[in-house]
Amino acid sequence: MASPRLVIRPFTAADPAPVAELLARSTDEYTRYFRPFEFEAGVLEALFTKSRRDQWFVIEVHEHGAVAPAGFYMLRGLDEGFSDPMYGVFVAEQFAGRGLARLTLAHAEAQCRLNGWQRLRLKVDPHNERAHRIYQSVGFEFEQVDPKNEDQVFLRRDLAK
């Protein structure tokens, strides 16, 4: 029997509906710290369709001939004129705690290096202790508090080296 296979691939036009469904199936308790936009296929489709420089990726688990969406991550803000991408990730509850968020961080850092982006930013709810531990353990440093929502902004420097 084949082992499960993990795939991170670019988002496509077919992905907004399944990703929105994945988000909608999540409990409010689980998604309480993930709030970048409304969890509807139309919202995701509009954001993805408008993207020119922003990058979106789907996380999938392939097993027994079936594909299960396990989450997604994005590098956003470039289309809005920011020089550094803003990382955001969502891992489905059934795949939480298996290292997928850390894997997407490594993937995101490689994407930054490929694109010549020297820094990567992310925002974290001040109460999301698990995310704080992960991000700080891989070199992100506190930069500032976002005055719009009190999220903490972290920065990873020197990625182009």
VEXGU-767192 format. One record per atom (N, C-alpha, C): chain; atom name; x, y, z. Coordinates in pm, 1 decimal. Each point is the difference from the previous one (the first is absolute). Layout:
// VEXGU-767192
<site A, CA, <X, Y, Z>>,
...
END
This chain:
// VEXGU-767192
<site A, N, <84.0, -117.9, 0.0>>,
<site A, CA, <-84.0, 117.9, 0.0>>,
<site A, C, <88.8, 124.7, 0.0>>,
<site A, N, <-30.7, 95.2, -85.0>>,
<site A, CA, <79.2, 121.9, -13.1>>,
<site A, C, <-24.7, 93.0, 117.9>>,
<site A, N, <104.3, 68.7, 38.7>>,
<site A, CA, <-9.1, 98.3, 107.5>>,
<site A, C, <-64.3, 127.5, -53.4>>,
<site A, N, <-62.0, 78.5, 90.2>>,
<site A, CA, <-54.1, 128.9, -44.0>>,
<site A, C, <111.7, 87.6, -54.8>>,
<site A, N, <-35.7, 83.2, -96.5>>,
<site A, CA, <96.6, 90.5, -63.7>>,
<site A, C, <-51.1, 142.0, 16.6>>,
<site A, N, <88.5, 87.3, 41.5>>,
<site A, CA, <-33.9, 139.7, 20.8>>,
<site A, C, <39.9, 81.1, -121.9>>,
<site A, N, <-89.0, 88.8, -44.5>>,
<site A, CA, <25.2, 82.8, -117.5>>,
<site A, C, <-33.6, 145.7, 33.9>>,
<site A, N, <90.9, 89.8, -33.1>>,
<site A, CA, <-27.7, 144.2, 4.2>>,
<site A, C, <6.8, 45.9, -144.0>>,
<site A, N, <-109.9, 54.1, -50.1>>,
<site A, CA, <-4.9, 41.1, -139.8>>,
<site A, C, <-64.2, 137.4, -11.8>>,
<site A, N, <25.4, 69.4, -112.4>>,
<site A, CA, <-63.4, 130.5, -19.6>>,
<site A, C, <-152.6, -12.0, -4.1>>,
<site A, N, <-64.0, 95.9, 56.5>>,
<site A, CA, <-145.5, 14.7, -2.4>>,
<site A, C, <-43.9, 13.0, -145.4>>,
<site A, N, <-113.7, -56.5, -35.3>>,
<site A, CA, <-57.2, 14.6, -134.3>>,
<site A, C, <-142.3, 54.0, 10.8>>,
<site A, N, <-59.9, 29.6, -113.2>>,
<site A, CA, <-136.7, 51.2, -3.3>>,
<site A, C, <-100.2, -100.6, 56.6>>,
<site A, N, <36.1, -128.2, 6.6>>,
<site A, CA, <-89.6, -102.9, 53.4>>,
<site A, C, <5.2, -8.6, 152.8>>,
<site A, N, <90.1, 70.7, 63.8>>,
<site A, CA, <22.7, -17.0, 143.2>>,
<site A, C, <-85.2, 83.6, 95.5>>,
<site A, N, <-52.5, 116.7, -36.3>>,
<site A, CA, <-74.0, 78.2, 99.8>>,
<site A, C, <-115.0, -75.6, 66.5>>,
<site A, N, <-81.3, -72.3, -74.6>>,
<site A, CA, <-114.6, -68.8, 60.9>>,
<site A, C, <43.8, -108.7, 98.6>>,
<site A, N, <91.5, -92.0, -36.5>>,
<site A, CA, <40.8, -100.1, 98.8>>,
<site A, C, <71.0, 59.1, 121.7>>,
<site A, N, <77.6, 105.5, -20.1>>,
<site A, CA, <68.7, 62.7, 113.4>>,
<site A, C, <-102.4, 69.5, 89.9>>,
<site A, N, <-97.9, 68.2, -58.6>>,
<site A, CA, <-105.4, 64.4, 79.5>>,
<site A, C, <-79.1, -105.4, 77.6>>,
<site A, N, <-24.9, -114.2, -61.8>>,
<site A, CA, <-70.9, -108.9, 68.1>>,
<site A, C, <82.4, -52.4, 117.8>>,
<site A, N, <129.0, -14.0, -21.1>>,
<site A, CA, <90.9, -43.7, 106.5>>,
<site A, C, <-6.2, 97.9, 117.7>>,
<site A, N, <3.4, 128.0, -29.0>>,
<site A, CA, <-9.5, 101.6, 104.1>>,
<site A, C, <-135.9, -5.0, 69.3>>,
<site A, N, <-107.6, -16.5, -77.8>>,
<site A, CA, <-134.9, -1.4, 55.4>>,
<site A, C, <-23.4, -121.1, 91.2>>,
<site A, N, <66.1, -110.9, -28.1>>,
<site A, CA, <-14.2, -120.6, 83.0>>,
<site A, C, <73.9, 11.2, 132.7>>,
<site A, N, <83.9, 98.4, 13.3>>,
<site A, CA, <78.6, 16.7, 121.5>>,
<site A, C, <-84.8, 63.0, 109.8>>,
<site A, N, <30.1, -37.3, 121.8>>,
<site A, CA, <-73.7, 57.0, 112.1>>,
<site A, C, <44.0, 144.2, 24.1>>,
<site A, N, <-89.7, 77.9, 57.8>>,
<site A, CA, <33.4, 138.7, 34.0>>,
<site A, C, <117.5, 4.9, 96.7>>,
<site A, N, <4.4, -94.9, 91.3>>,
<site A, CA, <110.6, -5.2, 96.4>>,
<site A, C, <133.3, -19.1, -71.7>>,
<site A, N, <1.4, -87.6, -100.3>>,
<site A, CA, <124.1, -27.5, -72.1>>,
<site A, C, <44.5, 119.3, -85.0>>,
<site A, N, <-93.4, 69.5, -63.6>>,
<site A, CA, <34.6, 110.9, -90.0>>,
<site A, C, <3.9, 136.5, 69.5>>,
<site A, N, <-11.4, 1.6, 131.0>>,
<site A, CA, <-10.3, 129.0, 70.7>>,
<site A, C, <117.5, 93.3, -25.5>>,
<site A, N, <116.9, -52.1, -31.1>>,
<site A, CA, <116.9, 84.4, -24.1>>,
<site A, C, <27.0, 23.9, -148.4>>,
<site A, N, <-77.1, -62.9, -86.2>>,
<site A, CA, <21.8, 14.3, -144.9>>,
<site A, C, <-116.9, 78.5, -57.5>>,
<site A, N, <25.8, 126.4, -32.5>>,
<site A, CA, <-109.0, 87.2, -45.7>>,
<site A, C, <45.1, 99.6, -106.4>>,
<site A, N, <65.8, -47.1, -105.4>>,
<site A, CA, <49.2, 95.2, -100.4>>,
<site A, C, <-108.9, 50.4, -94.6>>,
<site A, N, <-110.0, -75.6, -14.7>>,
<site A, CA, <-109.0, 35.6, -90.5>>,
<site A, C, <-118.2, -90.4, 30.8>>,
<site A, N, <-114.4, 28.1, -64.5>>,
<site A, CA, <-118.6, -83.7, 18.7>>,
<site A, C, <24.4, -137.2, -61.2>>,
<site A, N, <-49.8, -104.3, 64.6>>,
<site A, CA, <21.6, -137.6, -44.3>>,
<site A, C, <-106.8, -43.0, -100.6>>,
<site A, N, <-8.2, 69.5, -111.2>>,
<site A, CA, <-96.1, -32.3, -104.7>>,
<site A, C, <74.1, -16.9, -132.2>>,
<site A, N, <-50.2, -91.0, -82.9>>,
<site A, CA, <65.3, -28.2, -128.0>>,
<site A, C, <11.1, 126.3, -85.1>>,
<site A, N, <-103.2, 83.7, -2.6>>,
<site A, CA, <3.3, 122.1, -79.7>>,
<site A, C, <108.8, 96.5, 44.2>>,
<site A, N, <19.5, 11.1, 129.3>>,
<site A, CA, <104.3, 88.4, 53.6>>,
<site A, C, <136.9, -54.6, -38.5>>,
<site A, N, <20.4, -130.2, 21.7>>,
<site A, CA, <127.6, -61.6, -37.2>>,
<site A, C, <25.6, 11.7, -149.4>>,
<site A, N, <-101.9, -23.2, -79.2>>,
<site A, CA, <15.2, 8.1, -145.5>>,
<site A, C, <38.7, 141.2, -42.8>>,
<site A, N, <-65.2, 100.0, 57.4>>,
<site A, CA, <31.0, 138.9, -34.4>>,
<site A, C, <143.6, 35.1, 39.4>>,
<site A, N, <42.3, -39.9, 119.3>>,
<site A, CA, <136.9, 28.6, 43.8>>,
<site A, C, <101.3, -68.1, -91.3>>,
<site A, N, <-24.4, -126.9, -29.6>>,
<site A, CA, <93.4, -75.4, -83.5>>,
<site A, C, <2.5, 56.0, -143.3>>,
<site A, N, <-116.7, 29.2, -55.9>>,
<site A, CA, <-9.4, 49.1, -137.8>>,
<site A, C, <70.5, 134.0, -16.4>>,
<site A, N, <-6.3, 85.6, 102.1>>,
<site A, CA, <64.6, 131.0, -6.2>>,
<site A, C, <151.9, -7.2, 19.0>>,
<site A, N, <48.3, -112.3, 51.5>>,
<site A, CA, <142.7, -12.4, 30.5>>,
<site A, C, <85.7, 6.5, -125.0>>,
<site A, N, <101.2, 80.6, 5.0>>,
<site A, CA, <98.7, 9.0, -107.1>>,
<site A, C, <137.7, -39.5, 53.7>>,
<site A, N, <37.8, 61.2, 109.8>>,
<site A, CA, <129.2, -32.3, 62.3>>,
<site A, C, <-17.0, -86.9, 124.8>>,
<site A, N, <-115.9, 11.7, 65.5>>,
<site A, CA, <-26.7, -84.3, 116.0>>,
<site A, C, <1.3, -146.2, -43.4>>,
<site A, N, <37.9, -87.3, 91.7>>,
<site A, CA, <8.7, -142.7, -32.1>>,
<site A, C, <-84.3, -80.4, 99.0>>,
<site A, N, <-71.1, -99.2, -53.3>>,
<site A, CA, <-88.3, -85.6, 78.2>>,
<site A, C, <37.6, -145.4, -26.3>>,
<site A, N, <-2.7, -81.5, 105.5>>,
<site A, CA, <37.0, -140.8, -11.5>>,
<site A, C, <-98.8, -87.2, 76.7>>,
<site A, N, <-28.6, -116.8, -55.6>>,
<site A, CA, <-87.6, -98.8, 63.2>>,
<site A, C, <87.4, -110.0, 59.6>>,
<site A, N, <-39.9, -48.9, 115.9>>,
<site A, CA, <65.8, -113.3, 64.9>>,
<site A, C, <-94.3, -119.4, -14.8>>,
<site A, N, <50.0, -110.0, -54.3>>,
<site A, CA, <-83.6, -118.7, -21.3>>,
<site A, C, <68.1, -124.1, 56.5>>,
<site A, N, <-82.1, -95.6, 42.0>>,
<site A, CA, <48.6, -131.5, 37.3>>,
<site A, C, <-58.1, -98.1, -100.9>>,
<site A, N, <87.6, -70.4, -68.6>>,
<site A, CA, <-39.5, -100.0, -99.6>>,
<site A, C, <15.3, -137.3, 64.5>>,
<site A, N, <-109.9, -77.8, 2.0>>,
<site A, CA, <5.0, -132.3, 62.2>>,
<site A, C, <-108.4, -89.6, -59.8>>,
<site A, N, <38.5, -121.2, -33.7>>,
<site A, CA, <-93.5, -99.5, -54.6>>,
<site A, C, <-75.6, 52.2, -122.1>>,
<site A, N, <66.2, 76.1, -84.0>>,
<site A, CA, <-62.3, 52.1, -120.5>>,
<site A, C, <-90.9, 119.3, 22.5>>,
<site A, N, <-11.7, 45.0, 124.3>>,
<site A, CA, <-84.6, 115.4, 31.8>>,
<site A, C, <87.3, 117.9, 39.8>>,
<site A, N, <-54.3, 119.2, -18.8>>,
<site A, CA, <69.2, 123.4, 36.9>>,
<site A, C, <-84.1, 71.9, 105.5>>,
<site A, N, <61.0, 25.4, 114.7>>,
<site A, CA, <-68.5, 72.9, 106.8>>,
<site A, C, <64.7, 136.3, 16.5>>,
<site A, N, <-77.5, 108.1, -12.1>>,
<site A, CA, <58.5, 131.4, 26.2>>,
<site A, C, <35.5, 10.1, 147.6>>,
<site A, N, <123.0, 40.8, 28.4>>,
<site A, CA, <47.2, 9.5, 137.9>>,
<site A, C, <17.9, 144.9, 43.2>>,
<site A, N, <-15.1, 94.2, -92.0>>,
<site A, CA, <12.7, 140.6, 33.0>>,
<site A, C, <54.5, 80.1, -115.7>>,
<site A, N, <45.1, 120.4, 30.6>>,
<site A, CA, <58.6, 86.4, -102.3>>,
<site A, C, <86.8, 104.0, 69.8>>,
<site A, N, <86.6, 60.5, -79.1>>,
<site A, CA, <73.0, 115.0, 52.4>>,
<site A, C, <14.4, 102.3, -111.1>>,
<site A, N, <30.0, 122.9, 41.8>>,
<site A, CA, <7.5, 109.0, -96.2>>,
<site A, C, <112.4, 95.0, 36.2>>,
<site A, N, <51.2, 64.5, -102.6>>,
<site A, CA, <95.3, 109.9, 12.9>>,
<site A, C, <-69.5, 120.1, -62.7>>,
<site A, N, <-54.2, 86.9, 83.2>>,
<site A, CA, <-83.6, 108.9, -48.3>>,
<site A, C, <61.0, 135.5, 31.2>>,
<site A, N, <-66.7, 104.1, -52.0>>,
<site A, CA, <39.9, 137.8, 25.0>>,
<site A, C, <80.4, 61.1, -112.2>>,
<site A, N, <57.3, -84.4, -83.1>>,
<site A, CA, <81.2, 49.8, -111.9>>,
<site A, C, <-87.1, 74.4, -101.3>>,
<site A, N, <-120.4, -50.9, -24.6>>,
<site A, CA, <-91.6, 67.3, -92.8>>,
<site A, C, <-47.2, 135.3, 53.1>>,
<site A, N, <9.8, 17.9, 131.4>>,
<site A, CA, <-38.8, 126.9, 62.5>>,
<site A, C, <117.0, 97.5, 7.0>>,
<site A, N, <116.1, -42.2, -51.6>>,
<site A, CA, <114.9, 89.7, -5.4>>,
<site A, C, <103.5, -19.0, 109.0>>,
<site A, N, <-20.4, -96.3, 88.2>>,
<site A, CA, <99.1, -23.4, 104.7>>,
<site A, C, <121.4, -69.2, -60.3>>,
<site A, N, <117.9, 29.8, 53.7>>,
<site A, CA, <122.1, -59.0, -54.6>>,
<site A, C, <28.1, -138.4, 57.8>>,
<site A, N, <-58.3, -29.5, 116.5>>,
<site A, CA, <19.4, -129.7, 63.5>>,
<site A, C, <-132.0, -77.5, -1.5>>,
<site A, N, <4.2, -127.9, -34.9>>,
<site A, CA, <-123.8, -78.4, 5.3>>,
<site A, C, <-41.4, -26.4, 144.6>>,
<site A, N, <-130.5, -12.8, 19.3>>,
<site A, CA, <-58.9, -33.3, 129.4>>,
<site A, C, <-47.5, -144.7, -8.0>>,
<site A, N, <56.6, -83.8, 85.1>>,
<site A, CA, <-30.7, -142.9, 3.5>>,
<site A, C, <-125.4, -24.1, 83.6>>,
<site A, N, <-85.7, -87.7, -49.7>>,
<site A, CA, <-116.0, -45.7, 76.0>>,
<site A, C, <-21.9, -145.7, -31.7>>,
<site A, N, <-39.4, -78.7, 99.3>>,
<site A, CA, <-18.4, -143.4, -20.9>>,
<site A, C, <-124.0, -48.2, 73.3>>,
<site A, N, <-66.0, -98.6, -60.1>>,
<site A, CA, <-108.3, -71.2, 66.2>>,
<site A, C, <21.7, -148.3, -23.6>>,
<site A, N, <9.0, -76.0, 109.4>>,
<site A, CA, <10.4, -144.9, -6.6>>,
<site A, C, <-129.0, -55.9, 58.1>>,
<site A, N, <-65.8, -89.3, -73.2>>,
<site A, CA, <-125.3, -59.3, 46.1>>,
<site A, C, <20.4, -68.5, 134.3>>,
<site A, N, <-102.7, 4.5, 80.1>>,
<site A, CA, <7.2, -52.6, 136.3>>,
<site A, C, <46.5, -145.5, 4.4>>,
<site A, N, <-45.4, -81.2, -93.3>>,
<site A, CA, <37.9, -141.9, 3.0>>,
<site A, C, <148.1, -21.7, -29.0>>,
<site A, N, <68.1, 99.8, -54.5>>,
<site A, CA, <143.0, -10.7, -29.4>>,
<site A, C, <86.6, 85.3, 92.7>>,
<site A, N, <-63.0, 65.0, 98.3>>,
<site A, CA, <73.0, 86.7, 92.9>>,
<site A, C, <100.5, -81.8, 81.2>>,
<site A, N, <110.5, 64.8, 33.4>>,
<site A, CA, <99.9, -62.4, 85.3>>,
<site A, C, <89.6, -100.6, -70.1>>,
<site A, N, <-1.2, -0.8, -132.5>>,
<site A, CA, <80.9, -95.1, -75.7>>,
<site A, C, <115.4, 65.5, -76.2>>,
<site A, N, <25.9, 126.4, 27.9>>,
<site A, CA, <113.4, 68.2, -60.8>>,
<site A, C, <-29.4, 68.5, -133.1>>,
<site A, N, <-126.8, 6.0, -40.4>>,
<site A, CA, <-32.2, 60.4, -129.9>>,
<site A, C, <25.3, 150.9, -0.8>>,
<site A, N, <-30.1, 69.4, 108.0>>,
<site A, CA, <25.6, 144.7, 4.1>>,
<site A, C, <150.0, 26.7, -12.7>>,
<site A, N, <81.6, -75.9, 71.1>>,
<site A, CA, <145.7, 17.2, -11.9>>,
<site A, C, <47.2, -29.1, -142.2>>,
<site A, N, <-57.2, -100.3, -61.9>>,
<site A, CA, <37.5, -33.2, -137.8>>,
<site A, C, <-35.6, 114.8, -94.3>>,
<site A, N, <-116.5, 59.9, 17.6>>,
<site A, CA, <-36.7, 112.3, -87.5>>,
<site A, C, <90.9, 119.4, 24.0>>,
<site A, N, <47.9, 17.6, 121.8>>,
<site A, CA, <95.5, 107.9, 26.8>>,
<site A, C, <129.2, -20.8, -78.0>>,
<site A, N, <49.2, -123.8, -0.8>>,
<site A, CA, <121.7, -28.9, -77.4>>,
<site A, C, <-25.6, 22.7, -148.6>>,
<site A, N, <-116.7, -41.3, -47.6>>,
<site A, CA, <-37.9, 21.3, -140.1>>,
<site A, C, <-8.4, 149.4, -29.9>>,
<site A, N, <-61.7, 75.6, 91.2>>,
<site A, CA, <-14.2, 144.8, -18.7>>,
<site A, C, <136.5, 68.8, -3.6>>,
<site A, N, <90.6, -42.4, 85.5>>,
<site A, CA, <133.6, 59.2, -0.8>>,
<site A, C, <72.6, -30.5, -130.6>>,
<site A, N, <-17.3, -120.8, -52.0>>,
<site A, CA, <59.3, -33.4, -130.1>>,
<site A, C, <-61.9, 86.4, -109.5>>,
<site A, N, <-130.2, 22.1, 4.3>>,
<site A, CA, <-66.3, 86.4, -98.2>>,
<site A, C, <57.2, 142.1, 8.3>>,
<site A, N, <22.5, 47.7, 120.9>>,
<site A, CA, <58.2, 133.7, 17.6>>,
<site A, C, <138.1, 6.2, -64.7>>,
<site A, N, <80.9, -100.5, 24.6>>,
<site A, CA, <134.3, -1.0, -58.3>>,
<site A, C, <-7.0, -5.1, -152.4>>,
<site A, N, <-88.5, -81.1, -53.2>>,
<site A, CA, <-14.7, -9.8, -146.2>>,
<site A, C, <-41.9, 132.5, -61.2>>,
<site A, N, <-80.9, 75.1, 73.6>>,
<site A, CA, <-51.5, 127.4, -51.0>>,
<site A, C, <84.9, 120.2, 39.6>>,
<site A, N, <107.0, -23.4, 75.6>>,
<site A, CA, <87.1, 110.2, 41.1>>,
<site A, C, <-55.6, 84.3, 113.0>>,
<site A, N, <-101.5, -50.1, 71.0>>,
<site A, CA, <-55.0, 72.5, 114.2>>,
<site A, C, <86.7, -31.2, 120.7>>,
<site A, N, <50.8, 103.5, 64.4>>,
<site A, CA, <94.1, -19.4, 110.0>>,
<site A, C, <-65.8, -16.7, 135.9>>,
<site A, N, <-129.1, 33.9, 8.1>>,
<site A, CA, <-67.8, -6.9, 129.3>>,
<site A, C, <-139.2, -60.5, -17.7>>,
<site A, N, <-48.1, -59.0, 107.9>>,
<site A, CA, <-133.5, -58.7, 4.2>>,
<site A, C, <-67.0, 44.9, 129.1>>,
<site A, N, <-122.2, 47.0, -12.9>>,
<site A, CA, <-75.0, 45.8, 117.5>>,
<site A, C, <-117.8, -94.1, 24.2>>,
<site A, N, <-50.6, 3.9, 122.6>>,
<site A, CA, <-122.9, -70.5, 33.6>>,
<site A, C, <-62.7, 67.6, 119.5>>,
<site A, N, <-130.3, -24.4, 17.8>>,
<site A, CA, <-71.9, 54.7, 114.6>>,
<site A, C, <-51.0, -116.0, 83.9>>,
<site A, N, <1.7, 21.8, 131.5>>,
<site A, CA, <-45.0, -102.1, 93.1>>,
<site A, C, <-87.3, 65.1, 107.0>>,
<site A, N, <-112.2, -62.5, 26.5>>,
<site A, CA, <-83.9, 43.9, 110.6>>,
<site A, C, <84.0, -8.5, 127.8>>,
<site A, N, <-6.9, 100.8, 86.0>>,
<site A, CA, <84.3, -1.5, 120.1>>,
<site A, C, <-26.6, -118.7, 92.7>>,
<site A, N, <-114.7, -65.5, -13.6>>,
<site A, CA, <-35.0, -114.0, 85.2>>,
<site A, C, <34.3, -135.3, -62.3>>,
<site A, N, <48.6, -1.2, -121.4>>,
<site A, CA, <30.5, -125.4, -69.6>>,
<site A, C, <141.4, -46.4, 36.4>>,
<site A, N, <12.2, -59.7, 116.3>>,
<site A, CA, <130.5, -38.2, 53.7>>,
<site A, C, <70.0, -105.2, -86.2>>,
<site A, N, <-74.6, -93.2, -53.4>>,
<site A, CA, <60.4, -104.9, -83.7>>,
<site A, C, <68.5, 61.2, -122.6>>,
<site A, N, <-69.1, 91.6, -67.1>>,
<site A, CA, <58.0, 65.4, -117.8>>,
<site A, C, <122.8, 81.7, 39.5>>,
<site A, N, <-7.3, 69.9, 111.8>>,
<site A, CA, <115.6, 78.1, 46.3>>,
<site A, C, <121.7, -89.3, 15.8>>,
<site A, N, <-16.4, -115.9, 63.8>>,
<site A, CA, <112.8, -92.0, 20.3>>,
<site A, C, <57.9, -46.8, -132.9>>,
<site A, N, <-87.2, -36.5, -94.5>>,
<site A, CA, <47.6, -48.1, -130.6>>,
<site A, C, <78.9, 109.5, -70.4>>,
<site A, N, <-58.0, 118.0, -11.8>>,
<site A, CA, <62.9, 107.0, -77.4>>,
<site A, C, <130.9, 46.3, 62.5>>,
<site A, N, <3.0, 13.1, 129.2>>,
<site A, CA, <123.0, 43.4, 65.0>>,
<site A, C, <107.5, -107.6, -8.7>>,
<site A, N, <-39.8, -127.1, 0.5>>,
<site A, CA, <98.9, -107.8, -6.7>>,
<site A, C, <70.5, -6.6, -135.3>>,
<site A, N, <-60.3, 58.9, -104.7>>,
<site A, CA, <64.6, -1.5, -131.4>>,
<site A, C, <57.1, 136.3, -38.8>>,
<site A, N, <12.3, 89.8, 97.4>>,
<site A, CA, <72.1, 124.2, -25.2>>,
<site A, C, <-82.0, 125.5, -19.7>>,
<site A, N, <-133.1, -6.1, 15.3>>,
<site A, CA, <-78.8, 122.6, -10.1>>,
<site A, C, <15.4, 80.5, 127.6>>,
<site A, N, <9.3, 132.0, -17.1>>,
<site A, CA, <15.1, 90.6, 113.1>>,
<site A, C, <-115.7, 98.4, 2.6>>,
<site A, N, <-45.7, 32.4, 120.7>>,
<site A, CA, <-107.3, 97.7, 16.6>>,
<site A, C, <42.0, 133.1, -60.6>>,
<site A, N, <-90.8, 60.1, -76.3>>,
<site A, CA, <28.5, 129.4, -61.9>>,
<site A, C, <-88.3, 110.9, 56.7>>,
<site A, N, <-131.3, -24.1, 5.0>>,
<site A, CA, <-92.2, 103.6, 45.8>>,
<site A, C, <-137.4, -60.2, 24.6>>,
<site A, N, <-88.3, 80.1, 56.8>>,
<site A, CA, <-139.5, -38.4, 17.3>>,
<site A, C, <-80.3, 68.9, -109.3>>,
<site A, N, <-86.8, -74.4, -67.7>>,
<site A, CA, <-86.0, 57.3, -103.0>>,
<site A, C, <-110.2, 80.0, 69.8>>,
<site A, N, <-5.8, 131.2, -19.8>>,
<site A, CA, <-99.0, 82.1, 70.7>>,
<site A, C, <-144.6, -29.5, -41.6>>,
<site A, N, <-17.7, -64.2, -116.4>>,
<site A, CA, <-136.4, -30.2, -45.7>>,
<site A, C, <-66.8, -109.8, 81.4>>,
<site A, N, <78.9, -98.9, 43.9>>,
<site A, CA, <-61.7, -114.2, 67.9>>,
<site A, C, <82.3, -54.3, 117.4>>,
<site A, N, <108.4, 66.3, 33.2>>,
<site A, CA, <88.8, -37.3, 110.0>>,
<site A, C, <76.2, -130.8, -24.2>>,
<site A, N, <-4.0, -53.2, -123.8>>,
<site A, CA, <83.5, -115.2, -31.6>>,
<site A, C, <145.6, 41.5, 9.7>>,
<site A, N, <84.6, -95.0, 29.8>>,
<site A, CA, <143.1, 26.3, 6.2>>,
<site A, C, <61.6, -33.0, -135.2>>,
<site A, N, <79.5, 92.5, -51.8>>,
<site A, CA, <65.2, -18.1, -128.9>>,
<site A, C, <142.0, -49.0, 27.4>>,
<site A, N, <36.4, -109.0, -67.6>>,
<site A, CA, <134.0, -56.1, 12.1>>,
<site A, C, <69.6, 7.7, -134.7>>,
<site A, N, <132.9, 3.6, 4.1>>,
<site A, CA, <79.8, 15.4, -120.3>>,
<site A, C, <112.8, -102.4, -0.1>>,
<site A, N, <24.3, -58.3, -115.5>>,
<site A, CA, <117.9, -85.9, -20.7>>,
<site A, C, <85.8, 71.1, -102.8>>,
<site A, N, <123.7, 27.4, 36.0>>,
<site A, CA, <91.2, 78.0, -84.7>>,
<site A, C, <97.9, -88.8, -75.0>>,
<site A, N, <68.4, 61.1, -93.0>>,
<site A, CA, <114.9, -60.4, -68.0>>,
<site A, C, <-31.2, -133.0, -70.0>>,
<site A, N, <-114.7, -8.5, -63.7>>,
<site A, CA, <-37.9, -124.4, -67.4>>,
<site A, C, <69.6, -18.2, -134.1>>,
<site A, N, <45.7, 106.7, -60.3>>,
<site A, CA, <59.3, -10.2, -133.1>>,
<site A, C, <142.2, -52.6, 4.4>>,
<site A, N, <55.4, -17.4, 116.6>>,
<site A, CA, <139.8, -45.8, 12.1>>,
<site A, C, <11.3, -148.9, -24.4>>,
END
